[in-house]
Amino acid sequence: MEFSSKLLEKAVNEMSQLPGIGKRTALRLVLHLLKQPQEQTQYLSQALTTMREDIKHCTSCNNISDYDLCEICSNTNRNHQIICVVEDIRDVMAIENTGQFKGIYHVLGGKISPIDGVGPSQLHINPLIEKVKQGGVREIIFALSSTMEGDTTNFYIYKQIMDYPVELSTIARGISVGDELEYADEVTLGRSILQRVPFEKSMVKN
């Protein structure tokens, strides 16, 4: 792809680093920005810079937040005895959109994947285990995607907390094996949360 401007080429190259954005799509987006009033581009740039500099991770659940404690964890109307374990913020958003879950979350920040060099120590697992050890947690819901990495992560956490008096469940397999939660429709995902099954039974089926 030939560019008449090095500035344009640099902008396109940076834009194409985003997931799912190829060079042609990046060029279309950059040219669109050039057609907009200059202050519109400045608003976008400022919003991205402010987000990158000021955004926080909740000290309790590791969710992305504007404050030290996210709005879900600080909500006294949520059931803090039920914790839904998810991979990342997109899964929190997907489940919240169903309106079916009234507990709180714990965001791991990924899944155990030895082939990618991701082990338990790279994830936000230990704080979850500590919560269980301290008591006050009645149920842990595993809501990771139905992949080998997701199942491995579930089993690892299960082994760490299986001896504690906490109910362990997993979302029902209304979500197809290999699917990511963020792509599930709200009705299916909502039913999977409500019809969750004991984790031990899910291991027998697998």
C-alpha positions as CSV (number, residue, x, y, z in Angstrom):
1,M,0.0,0.0,0.0
2,E,1.5,3.3,-1.2
3,F,1.0,6.5,0.9
4,S,1.4,10.1,-0.3
5,S,2.1,11.2,3.3
6,K,4.4,9.7,5.9
7,L,2.2,11.1,8.6
8,L,-0.8,9.3,7.1
9,E,1.2,6.1,6.8
10,K,2.2,6.2,10.4
11,A,-1.3,6.8,11.6
12,V,-2.6,3.9,9.5
13,N,0.2,1.6,10.8
14,E,-0.7,2.5,14.4
15,M,-4.5,2.0,13.8
16,S,-3.9,-1.4,12.2
17,Q,-2.3,-2.7,15.4
18,L,-5.9,-2.8,16.9
19,P,-7.5,-6.3,16.9
20,G,-9.5,-7.0,13.8
21,I,-8.3,-3.9,12.0
22,G,-6.4,-4.5,8.8
23,K,-4.6,-1.9,6.8
24,R,-7.5,-1.1,4.5
25,T,-9.9,-0.6,7.4
26,A,-7.3,1.4,9.2
27,L,-6.9,3.7,6.2
28,R,-10.7,4.2,6.0
29,L,-10.8,5.1,9.7
30,V,-7.9,7.5,9.5
31,L,-9.4,9.2,6.4
32,H,-12.7,9.5,8.2
33,L,-10.9,11.3,11.1
34,L,-9.3,13.6,8.6
35,K,-12.7,14.7,7.3
36,Q,-14.0,15.4,10.8
37,P,-13.5,18.8,12.6
38,Q,-10.1,18.9,14.2
39,E,-11.6,19.2,17.7
40,Q,-13.4,15.9,17.2
41,T,-10.1,14.1,16.7
42,Q,-8.7,15.9,19.7
43,Y,-11.6,14.7,21.8
44,L,-10.9,11.1,20.8
45,S,-7.2,11.5,21.5
46,Q,-7.9,13.1,24.9
47,A,-10.4,10.4,25.8
48,L,-7.9,7.6,25.0
49,T,-5.1,9.3,26.8
50,T,-7.2,10.0,29.9
51,M,-8.5,6.4,30.0
52,R,-4.9,5.0,29.7
53,E,-3.6,7.2,32.4
54,D,-6.4,7.3,35.0
55,I,-8.2,3.9,34.7
56,K,-7.9,1.6,37.7
57,H,-8.4,-2.1,38.5
58,C,-10.8,-2.8,41.4
59,T,-8.8,-3.7,44.5
60,S,-11.4,-6.4,45.3
61,C,-12.3,-8.1,42.0
62,N,-9.8,-6.8,39.5
63,N,-12.5,-5.4,37.3
64,I,-11.7,-2.2,35.3
65,S,-13.0,0.8,37.2
66,D,-12.8,4.6,37.7
67,Y,-12.3,4.1,41.4
68,D,-10.3,1.8,43.7
69,L,-13.5,-0.2,44.3
70,C,-15.7,-0.8,41.3
71,E,-19.4,0.1,41.3
72,I,-20.4,-3.6,41.5
73,C,-18.3,-4.4,44.5
74,S,-19.3,-1.2,46.3
75,N,-23.0,-1.9,45.6
76,T,-24.6,-3.1,48.9
77,N,-27.6,-4.5,47.0
78,R,-25.4,-7.2,45.4
79,N,-25.0,-10.6,47.0
80,H,-21.3,-10.6,48.1
81,Q,-21.5,-14.2,49.1
82,I,-21.7,-15.4,45.5
83,I,-18.7,-14.8,43.2
84,C,-18.7,-15.3,39.5
85,V,-15.2,-16.1,38.2
86,V,-14.6,-14.7,34.7
87,E,-11.7,-14.2,32.3
88,D,-11.9,-10.4,31.7
89,I,-14.0,-7.3,31.6
90,R,-15.9,-8.3,28.5
91,D,-17.3,-11.3,30.3
92,V,-18.5,-9.1,33.2
93,M,-20.2,-6.8,30.6
94,A,-21.8,-9.8,28.9
95,I,-23.2,-11.3,32.1
96,E,-24.4,-7.9,33.4
97,N,-26.3,-7.3,30.2
98,T,-28.4,-10.4,30.9
99,G,-29.7,-8.8,34.2
100,Q,-29.8,-12.3,35.7
101,F,-26.8,-12.2,38.1
102,K,-27.0,-10.3,41.4
103,G,-23.7,-11.5,42.9
104,I,-20.2,-10.0,42.4
105,Y,-17.4,-11.0,40.1
106,H,-13.7,-11.9,40.2
107,V,-11.8,-11.1,37.0
108,L,-8.8,-13.4,36.5
109,G,-7.2,-11.4,33.7
110,G,-6.8,-14.5,31.4
111,K,-6.7,-18.3,31.5
112,I,-4.0,-20.8,32.3
113,S,-2.2,-21.6,29.0
114,P,1.2,-23.3,29.3
115,I,1.7,-23.1,25.5
116,D,1.4,-19.3,25.8
117,G,3.5,-19.1,28.9
118,V,0.6,-18.1,31.1
119,G,0.6,-19.9,34.5
120,P,-1.4,-19.4,37.7
121,S,1.1,-16.8,39.0
122,Q,0.3,-14.5,36.0
123,L,-3.4,-14.5,36.8
124,H,-5.4,-12.9,39.6
125,I,-6.1,-16.3,41.2
126,N,-4.5,-16.0,44.7
127,P,-6.7,-13.1,45.8
128,L,-9.8,-15.3,45.0
129,I,-8.4,-18.2,47.0
130,E,-7.7,-15.8,49.9
131,K,-11.3,-14.6,49.8
132,V,-12.5,-18.2,50.2
133,K,-10.1,-18.9,53.0
134,Q,-11.2,-15.9,54.9
135,G,-14.8,-17.1,54.8
136,G,-18.0,-15.2,53.9
137,V,-18.1,-16.8,50.4
138,R,-21.1,-19.2,49.9
139,E,-20.7,-20.0,46.2
140,I,-18.2,-19.8,43.5
141,I,-19.5,-19.8,39.9
142,F,-17.0,-20.7,37.2
143,A,-17.9,-18.8,34.1
144,L,-14.9,-19.2,31.9
145,S,-15.2,-20.2,28.2
146,S,-15.6,-23.9,27.4
147,T,-12.1,-24.3,26.0
148,M,-9.2,-26.5,27.2
149,E,-7.6,-23.4,28.8
150,G,-10.8,-22.5,30.5
151,D,-11.4,-26.0,31.9
152,T,-7.8,-26.2,33.0
153,T,-8.1,-22.9,34.9
154,N,-11.4,-24.0,36.5
155,F,-9.8,-27.3,37.7
156,Y,-6.8,-25.5,39.1
157,I,-8.9,-23.2,41.2
158,Y,-11.2,-26.1,42.2
159,K,-8.2,-28.0,43.5
160,Q,-7.1,-25.0,45.6
161,I,-10.5,-24.5,47.3
162,M,-12.3,-27.9,47.2
163,D,-11.7,-28.5,50.9
164,Y,-13.3,-25.2,52.0
165,P,-17.1,-25.0,52.8
166,V,-18.0,-23.2,49.6
167,E,-20.4,-24.4,46.9
168,L,-18.7,-24.7,43.5
169,S,-20.8,-24.5,40.3
170,T,-20.3,-23.8,36.6
171,I,-22.6,-22.2,34.1
172,A,-24.8,-24.6,32.2
173,R,-23.6,-25.8,28.8
174,G,-26.0,-23.6,26.9
175,I,-22.8,-22.0,25.7
176,S,-21.3,-24.2,23.0
177,V,-17.9,-25.8,23.7
178,G,-15.2,-23.5,22.5
179,D,-17.3,-20.4,22.5
180,E,-16.4,-17.2,24.3
181,L,-19.0,-15.7,26.7
182,E,-18.9,-12.2,25.0
183,Y,-20.4,-13.7,21.8
184,A,-23.2,-15.5,23.5
185,D,-26.7,-14.0,23.1
186,E,-28.1,-12.5,26.3
187,V,-31.0,-15.0,26.7
188,T,-28.7,-18.1,26.4
189,L,-26.1,-16.6,28.7
190,G,-28.7,-15.6,31.3
191,R,-30.2,-19.1,31.3
192,S,-26.7,-20.6,31.6
193,I,-26.2,-18.5,34.8
194,L,-29.6,-19.4,36.3
195,Q,-29.3,-23.1,35.4
196,R,-25.7,-23.5,36.6
197,V,-24.7,-27.0,37.8
198,P,-22.4,-28.3,40.5
199,F,-18.8,-28.2,39.2
200,E,-18.1,-31.9,40.1
201,K,-20.9,-32.9,37.7
202,S,-19.4,-30.9,34.9
203,M,-16.1,-32.8,35.3
204,V,-17.9,-36.1,35.1
205,K,-19.6,-35.1,31.8
206,N,-16.3,-33.9,30.3
